[in-house]
């Protein structure tokens, strides 16, 4: 069985809803796999699967640019 390779994001539901709909890793074929709610904090968490050799996954490139792009860029600029 292959290992699961993920990064996580947590936060306000409206921001995560936009991120889940629009997130694509800029360094691999990574995308959101699952959205859950943390029972302890009540925050929503997004689980993102990345390719094994992704520089975001191994920490060489920050995931923050992809998060910001997914949450804030209007649909008119996504094509």
N, C-alpha and C positions, 0 to 999 in steps of 0.2 A: 504494500500500500504506500502510495506517495505521501510525503509529508504535506500538511496544509501550510501554505505560505500566505500570511496575511499581515495587514496593518489595520489599525482601528481608528475610528473617529467617534467622538461623543459630543453631544450638544443639544441645542434647541431644535425642536421638531421641525420648524419651518426651514431651517438651514440644512438639516440632514435630509429632508425631503428633496430639496433641490440638488444636494450632493449625490444622493442615491440615484436620482433620475439622470444626472449629467456626468458623473465621474467616469473618467477614462485615464489610466495611468499614461503619462507622457513618455515613459521609458520602456514599457512592455505592453502586453495585452491585458493588463490587470483591470478588473472591474469589481463593483460591489457584488458580493455574494449573498449577504444576509443582513437584515436589519432587526435588531432586538431591543428590548427595554431592560435596563439593569434594575433588578428588583430592589437593590439597596438604595440606589440614588434616584431612581425614576428617570434617569437620562437615557436617551436612545443611543445605541451604538451600531455603527456600520462596520461590517467585516469585509475586508477587501482582499481578494486573492491576486497575487502577482506571480509572474513567471519566476522559476527558480533562480535565474541569473539576473534578475532585475536590480539595478543599482539603487532603487528606492528601498527595496526589501532589505538589502544588506547595509543600508545606512550611508551609502556614498552620495546619494542625491536626496534632498528633502522632499517629502510628500506634500508639504504645505502649498506649493504652487499649484499642484493638481487639485487640492482641496478648494483653494480660493477660486480657481477657474470654474470648477463645477458648481460652486455655491453662488457665484456672483455675476457671471457673464450672461447677458441677455440672450435669449434663444435666437435672435436675429443675427448674432455673430458666431453661431455654432456650426454653420455650414461651410 
